[in-house]
Amino acid sequence: MTYAAKKFIFFSVKQRGFEHCFGAPFFIFLFFQEVVQVKTAQDILNRIKDEGVEFIRLQFTDMFGNLKNVAITSGQLRKVLVDKYRIDSTVMFDGARVYDGELILVPDYDTFTILPWRPQQEKVAKLMCDVCYPDGKLFEMSSRTILKNIIEKAEKKGYTFMIRPECEFFLFHLDEDGLPTTLSHEKAGMMDVGPVDFGENARREMVLLLENMGFEIESSHHEEAPAQHEIDFKESDTLHAADSIMNFRFAVRSIANRFGLYATFMPKPRSDAAGSGMHLNFSVYKNEKNIMDLSEGMKGETAAFVNGILKHSRSLSAYTNPTVNSYKRILLALDEATATRPSYIRVREGLFEPAIELSFPDSSANPYLALALCISAGLQGIEEGGGQELQDRIPIRDVKDLPLDLREAVSYAEKDPFINEVLGEQFVKIYSEHKLFEWAAFMREVSEWERDNYLYKI
């Protein structure tokens, strides 16, 4: 277990006051024993039998961050755990034929979760899976594999990370056919309460059911725009954080639907409202010690890590802000930028230790790729050393040459050798082609704005 993970466990124990129960060292030892126990296939089969689970969702993520799954019955799980479930490789690339053959799903037993909003008779559970070749080797073009490889490389250099995500989303009404709209009748703003906050009950249910799934929710509140919300969960190791973001989106959408609402993580669903982000808070450890010392401002390794991210900020955008719509949020942020708000990156004092907060990613991003690239860029900055001393908050307006649309972002990424080094040339090529096709499709579409502004004039 990494030092960062141990520290996370200790803080979790300490926050609850358990260190007074039996003496801290004894209790924390027992806590370690429970946490580090790795689940086996038999553990999963026993749990399914004991809990009365009838269906299991085998989930995985394609290269664009879309959650995929196949459902099997509990009676088939033993066979699947031995022989694995085979998928056509095209599902990983939005239909493109990249690898000529089948791939297999290898469940990560530690991700087993019973879905609490599903029936409590004939229960439904889920397992996050690695995508592998038929011989069991990890498929190198799986985004989860890419992140796992980056984590391993960082650990060999002595670096570990704890990540705390802050996810924003909107809750909109469904139409009479059950399809999502961008309509909401509420007028609530930042941290307003019910009855002004129409989504309060849904958000409370989300928090309770997320905690039943094993999330540790730190806070939740209404955000700036009407119908906009934020739920923050506790920091965890890098892979667990990425898995949690995927599970979070899936859970929030599913729970919202029970209230007759639609949850969207679209960066900017309405032109007259604020956008939604996916802020990522990093605590960075080198040889079991947090590298950040803010006693004299942002300098040293902290500044080097941030400078590494700033160096690649233009090309990172294609992956941290990967949709046409992402840049509507960024343009709004540039229009509103002041000396203090909104920020691109800042260093903030945490409850126990300082953390680097990246404010620019949004929830359309594939979290595995976003974390892999940001970690790699930051570590490159440390390895290169030097770099300018920074203020503890960097406004988005101070970041040079940020792309203003998806096409420009992809162009920067294609030309940056760093992106190819982290993700692989073939991955970058396929991803870029897909995103440029997305941009071309957008440009061919005639918008309502164009009709409103040109139809009667020309």
C-alpha positions in Angstrom: 0.0 0.0 0.0 1.3 3.4 -0.9 2.1 6.1 1.7 -0.7 8.3 0.2 -3.2 5.5 0.6 -2.1 4.9 4.2 -2.4 8.6 4.9 -5.9 8.6 3.4 -6.9 5.7 5.7 -5.4 7.4 8.8 -7.3 10.6 8.1 -10.5 8.7 7.6 -10.1 7.0 10.9 -9.0 10.2 12.7 -11.9 12.2 11.3 -14.4 9.8 12.9 -12.6 9.8 16.3 -12.0 6.1 16.2 -8.5 6.5 17.4 -9.9 6.9 20.9 -11.7 3.5 20.8 -8.9 1.0 21.2 -5.8 3.3 20.8 -5.0 4.6 17.4 -2.2 2.2 16.4 -4.2 -0.9 17.2 -7.3 0.3 15.5 -5.5 1.6 12.4 -3.7 -1.8 12.2 -7.1 -3.5 12.1 -8.3 -1.0 9.6 -5.3 -1.7 7.3 -6.1 -5.4 7.5 -9.6 -4.8 6.2 -8.6 -2.4 3.5 -5.6 -4.2 2.0 -7.4 -7.6 1.8 -7.7 -8.2 -2.0 -11.0 -9.8 -3.1 -10.8 -13.1 -5.0 -13.3 -14.6 -7.5 -14.6 -16.8 -4.7 -15.2 -13.8 -2.5 -17.3 -12.3 -5.3 -19.3 -15.5 -5.8 -19.9 -15.8 -2.1 -21.1 -12.2 -1.8 -23.5 -12.6 -4.8 -25.0 -15.7 -3.1 -25.2 -14.1 0.3 -26.8 -10.9 -1.0 -29.2 -12.5 -3.5 -27.7 -10.8 -6.5 -29.3 -12.0 -9.8 -27.7 -9.7 -12.4 -24.1 -8.4 -12.7 -23.1 -5.6 -15.0 -19.6 -5.9 -16.5 -18.6 -2.3 -17.1 -15.7 -0.8 -19.1 -14.9 2.5 -20.8 -14.2 3.2 -24.4 -11.5 5.6 -25.6 -13.8 8.6 -25.4 -14.9 8.1 -21.8 -18.3 6.5 -22.5 -19.3 3.9 -20.0 -20.2 0.5 -21.6 -21.5 -2.6 -20.1 -22.9 -6.1 -20.6 -25.3 -7.7 -18.1 -25.1 -11.3 -17.2 -27.0 -13.5 -14.7 -25.4 -14.7 -11.5 -25.5 -18.2 -12.8 -23.2 -17.2 -15.7 -20.7 -15.3 -13.5 -18.5 -18.3 -12.5 -18.1 -19.2 -16.2 -17.3 -15.6 -17.1 -14.7 -15.3 -14.3 -12.9 -18.3 -15.8 -13.4 -18.0 -19.5 -13.9 -14.2 -19.6 -16.5 -12.3 -21.6 -15.5 -11.5 -25.2 -16.4 -8.2 -26.9 -15.9 -7.0 -30.4 -13.0 -4.5 -30.4 -15.0 -1.9 -32.4 -17.0 -1.0 -29.3 -13.8 0.5 -27.9 -13.5 3.0 -30.8 -17.1 4.0 -31.6 -17.4 1.4 -34.4 -13.9 1.9 -36.0 -12.1 -1.3 -36.8 -8.7 -0.7 -35.1 -7.8 -4.2 -33.8 -8.9 -7.1 -35.9 -10.2 -9.5 -33.4 -12.0 -9.9 -30.1 -11.0 -8.6 -26.7 -12.0 -9.9 -23.3 -13.3 -8.2 -20.1 -11.3 -9.1 -16.9 -13.2 -7.9 -13.8 -11.4 -5.9 -11.1 -12.8 -7.7 -8.1 -12.2 -4.7 -5.8 -14.7 -2.7 -7.8 -17.7 -5.0 -7.0 -20.7 -2.9 -5.9 -24.4 -3.6 -5.4 -26.5 -0.9 -7.1 -28.7 0.4 -4.2 -31.3 2.0 -6.4 -32.2 -1.3 -8.1 -34.7 -3.8 -6.6 -33.5 -5.3 -3.3 -34.9 -8.6 -4.4 -33.1 -10.0 -7.4 -30.4 -7.4 -6.8 -28.1 -5.9 -9.5 -24.4 -5.5 -9.0 -21.5 -4.1 -11.1 -17.8 -4.8 -11.7 -15.4 -2.5 -13.5 -13.4 -4.4 -16.0 -10.0 -4.1 -17.6 -10.0 -4.7 -21.4 -7.5 -7.3 -22.4 -6.3 -9.4 -25.3 -7.5 -13.0 -25.4 -4.3 -14.1 -23.7 -5.0 -11.9 -20.7 -2.5 -9.1 -21.6 -3.8 -5.6 -20.9 -5.0 -3.9 -24.1 -2.7 -0.9 -24.4 -5.3 1.2 -26.2 -7.7 1.0 -23.3 -7.8 4.3 -21.4 -7.9 2.4 -18.0 -4.7 0.6 -19.1 -3.1 3.9 -20.1 -3.7 5.3 -16.6 -2.5 2.1 -14.9 0.7 2.3 -16.8 1.2 6.0 -15.9 0.6 5.2 -12.2 3.2 2.4 -12.4 5.8 4.6 -14.0 5.2 7.3 -11.4 5.5 4.9 -8.5 8.8 3.6 -9.9 10.1 7.2 -9.5 8.7 7.4 -6.0 5.5 9.5 -6.8 2.0 8.7 -5.7 -1.1 10.8 -5.8 -4.4 11.3 -4.0 -7.2 12.8 -6.2 -10.3 14.6 -5.0 -12.9 15.2 -7.7 -15.5 17.9 -7.6 -18.3 17.2 -10.2 -20.9 19.6 -11.3 -24.1 18.7 -13.2 -27.5 20.0 -14.2 -30.9 18.4 -13.3 -33.4 19.2 -16.1 -37.0 18.1 -16.7 -37.9 15.2 -19.1 -40.5 15.8 -21.8 -43.7 13.8 -22.2 -41.9 11.1 -24.1 -39.2 10.8 -21.4 -36.6 12.6 -23.4 -34.2 15.2 -21.8 -34.8 18.9 -22.1 -32.9 21.9 -20.9 -35.9 23.2 -18.9 -36.1 23.9 -15.2 -38.6 26.0 -13.3 -36.3 26.8 -10.4 -34.4 30.0 -9.8 -31.9 28.9 -7.2 -28.3 30.1 -7.0 -25.1 29.2 -5.2 -25.8 27.2 -2.1 -29.5 28.1 -1.9 -31.8 25.8 0.0 -35.2 24.3 -0.5 -37.9 25.1 -1.4 -36.0 27.4 -3.8 -33.7 24.5 -4.6 -36.1 22.2 -6.4 -33.4 19.5 -6.7 -32.6 19.2 -3.0 -34.5 16.0 -2.5 -33.0 14.3 -5.5 -29.5 15.5 -4.5 -30.0 14.1 -1.0 -31.1 10.8 -2.4 -28.0 10.7 -4.6 -25.7 11.3 -1.6 -27.4 8.5 0.4 -27.3 6.0 -2.4 -23.7 6.9 -3.4 -22.6 6.3 0.2 -24.4 2.9 0.1 -22.1 2.2 -2.9 -19.0 2.9 -0.9 -18.5 6.6 -1.8 -17.5 8.9 1.0 -19.3 12.2 0.2 -17.7 15.3 1.7 -20.3 17.8 0.7 -23.1 18.6 -1.8 -24.8 21.9 -2.6 -26.7 23.9 -5.3 -24.3 25.5 -7.7 -24.4 29.0 -9.4 -26.9 28.4 -12.2 -30.6 27.4 -11.8 -30.8 23.5 -11.7 -27.0 23.2 -11.3 -25.6 21.0 -8.6 -22.3 19.8 -7.2 -21.3 16.7 -5.2 -17.8 16.4 -3.9 -16.4 13.0 -2.7 -13.3 12.3 -0.6 -9.9 11.9 -2.1 -8.6 8.5 -3.1 -5.8 6.9 -5.1 -5.6 7.7 -8.8 -7.2 4.6 -10.3 -9.9 4.5 -7.7 -10.6 8.2 -8.4 -11.0 7.6 -12.1 -13.3 4.6 -11.5 -15.3 6.7 -9.0 -15.9 9.5 -11.6 -17.3 6.9 -14.0 -19.5 5.3 -11.3 -20.6 8.7 -10.1 -21.9 9.8 -13.5 -23.7 6.5 -14.0 -25.3 6.6 -10.5 -26.3 10.3 -10.7 -28.1 9.8 -14.0 -29.8 6.7 -12.8 -31.0 8.2 -9.5 -32.2 11.5 -11.3 -34.4 9.4 -13.6 -36.3 8.1 -10.5 -37.3 11.7 -9.8 -38.5 12.3 -13.3 -35.3 14.4 -14.0 -32.4 14.1 -16.4 -28.8 14.6 -15.0 -26.4 16.0 -17.6 -22.7 16.5 -17.3 -22.6 18.5 -20.5 -20.1 21.4 -20.0 -22.5 24.2 -21.0 -26.1 23.0 -21.8 -27.6 26.5 -21.8 -26.1 29.7 -23.3 -27.7 31.8 -20.5 -26.2 29.8 -17.6 -22.9 29.0 -16.1 -21.0 25.9 -17.3 -20.2 22.7 -15.4 -16.7 21.6 -14.6 -14.9 18.6 -13.2 -12.3 20.1 -10.8 -9.5 17.7 -9.9 -7.6 18.3 -6.7 -4.1 16.6 -6.6 -2.0 15.9 -3.5 1.4 14.8 -4.8 3.8 12.6 -2.8 7.5 11.9 -3.4 8.9 9.0 -1.3 5.9 9.2 1.1 6.2 13.0 1.6 3.9 15.6 0.2 5.9 17.8 -2.1 4.0 21.0 -1.5 5.3 23.6 0.8 3.2 26.8 0.7 5.0 28.6 3.4 6.7 31.0 0.9 4.3 30.9 -2.0 4.2 28.4 -4.9 7.7 27.4 -5.7 10.0 24.4 -5.8 8.5 21.1 -6.9 5.0 22.5 -6.5 5.7 25.2 -9.1 7.5 22.8 -11.3 4.5 20.4 -11.3 2.2 23.2 -12.2 4.6 24.6 -14.8 4.6 21.2 -16.5 0.9 21.3 -16.8 0.9 24.9 -18.1 3.5 24.0 -20.7 1.1 21.5 -22.3 -2.1 23.4 -21.5 -3.0 23.9 -25.2 -2.6 20.2 -26.1 -4.2 18.9 -22.9 -7.4 20.7 -23.8 -8.2 18.2 -26.5 -8.5 15.6 -23.7 -9.6 17.6 -20.7 -12.2 19.5 -22.7 -13.0 17.1 -25.5 -16.3 18.3 -27.0 -17.4 21.2 -29.2 -19.5 22.3 -26.3 -16.6 22.4 -23.9 -15.3 25.6 -25.5 -18.6 27.4 -24.8 -17.7 27.0 -21.1 -14.1 28.1 -21.7 -15.1 31.2 -23.7 -17.5 32.2 -20.9 -14.7 31.7 -18.3 -12.4 34.0 -20.4 -15.1 36.6 -20.6 -15.6 36.6 -16.8 -12.0 36.2 -15.8 -10.7 38.5 -13.1 -7.7 38.4 -10.8 -9.4 35.8 -8.6 -12.1 34.1 -10.6 -12.4 31.8 -12.5 -9.1 30.1 -12.0 -7.3 27.7 -14.3 -5.1 26.2 -11.6 -4.7 27.1 -7.9 -3.1 25.7 -4.9 -5.4 25.5 -1.9 -5.0 24.5 1.7 -6.8 21.2 2.3 -8.2 19.9 5.6 -4.9 18.2 6.3 -2.5 19.1 3.5 -2.4 21.5 0.5 -3.5 20.3 -2.9 -3.2 21.5 -6.5 -6.7 22.2 -8.0 -7.1 22.0 -11.7 -10.3 23.9 -12.6 -10.2 23.6 -16.4 -11.3 20.0 -17.0 -15.0 19.3 -17.6 -17.0 16.2 -17.1 -17.2 15.3 -20.8 -13.5 14.2 -20.4 -12.5 10.6 -20.1 -11.2 10.7 -16.5 -8.6 8.0 -17.2 -7.0 10.1 -20.0 -7.3 13.4 -18.1 -5.6 12.1 -15.0 -2.9 10.2 -17.1 -2.0 13.3 -19.0 -2.1 15.8 -16.1 0.1 13.6 -13.9 2.5 13.0 -16.8 2.8 16.7 -17.6 3.3 17.6 -13.9 6.0 15.0 -13.5 7.7 16.1 -16.7 7.8 19.6 -15.2 9.5 18.3 -12.0 12.0 16.3 -14.0 12.9 19.3 -16.2 13.3 21.4 -13.0 13.3 25.1 -12.7 10.4 27.1 -14.0 9.1 30.4 -12.8 7.7 30.9 -9.3 3.9 31.1 -9.4 1.1 32.8 -7.6 -1.2 30.5 -5.6 -4.0 31.2 -8.1 -3.6 31.3 -11.9 -6.6 32.9 -13.6 -7.6 31.3 -16.9 -7.0 34.6 -18.7 -3.3 34.4 -17.8 -2.8 31.1 -19.6 -1.3 31.8 -23.0 -2.9 30.7 -26.3 -5.6 28.4 -24.9 -7.5 26.9 -27.9 -10.9 28.5 -28.4 -12.5 25.5 -30.2 -12.2 21.8 -30.5 -10.5 21.9 -33.9 -7.7 24.1 -32.6 -7.3 22.0 -29.5 -6.9 18.8 -31.5 -4.4 20.5 -33.8 -2.2 21.5 -30.8 -2.4 17.9 -29.4 -1.4 16.3 -32.7 1.7 18.4 -32.8 2.8 17.8 -29.2 5.2 14.9 -28.9 4.3 14.6 -25.2 0.7 13.6 -26.0 2.0 10.8 -28.4 4.4 9.6 -25.7 1.8 9.3 -23.0 -1.1 7.9 -25.1 0.7 6.2 -28.0 0.7 7.4 -31.6 -2.1 5.1 -32.8 -4.4 6.1 -30.0 -3.8 9.8 -30.7 -4.4 9.3 -34.4 -7.7 7.6 -34.0 -8.9 10.0 -31.3 -7.9 13.0 -33.3 -9.7 11.7 -36.4 -12.8 11.1 -34.5 -12.8 14.6 -32.9 -12.1 16.3 -36.1 -15.0 14.5 -37.7 -17.1 15.7 -34.7 -16.0 19.3 -35.4 -16.8 19.0 -39.1 -20.2 17.7 -38.3 -20.8 20.6 -36.0 -19.6 23.1 -38.7 -22.0 21.6 -41.3 -25.0 22.1 -38.9 -27.0 25.3 -39.3 -27.9 26.7 -35.9 -30.8 28.6 -34.6 -28.4 31.5 -33.8 -27.5 31.7 -37.5 -31.1 31.8 -38.6 -32.0 34.4 -36.0 -29.1 36.7 -37.1 -28.9 36.2 -40.8 -32.1 34.9 -42.3 -34.0 38.3 -42.3 -30.9 40.4 -43.0 -29.4 38.6 -46.0 
